[in-house]
Amino acid sequence: MFRGGSMESGFEPKILICTECNEEFVFTAAAQQYFAERGYNEEPKRCKTCHTQYKKQQRDHRESEPVSSDYKAYE
């Protein structure tokens, strides 16, 4: 009997291509269920390695931006 989790959830693993490194990666049934539970409508565009690197670059960029002196908090 198949024990990959896809029979119970209705999801089947998919092979996707990363937009960063162009390598194949598996969008697992568990990951698809996670996305569905959170209302995500699109499949991931990046493999785990490239996604982690992308998020780190985003964080580093945000931290290096100067804070505007004319910023006003919502009242």
KAJOGI-V606073 format. One line per field, one symbol per residue. ss: DSSP state (2 for helix, 1 for strand, 0 for the rest). A space follows every 50 residues. Layout:
BEGIN
ss: ???
END
This chain:
BEGIN
ss: 00000222200001111000000111102222222220000000000222 2222222222222200000000000
END
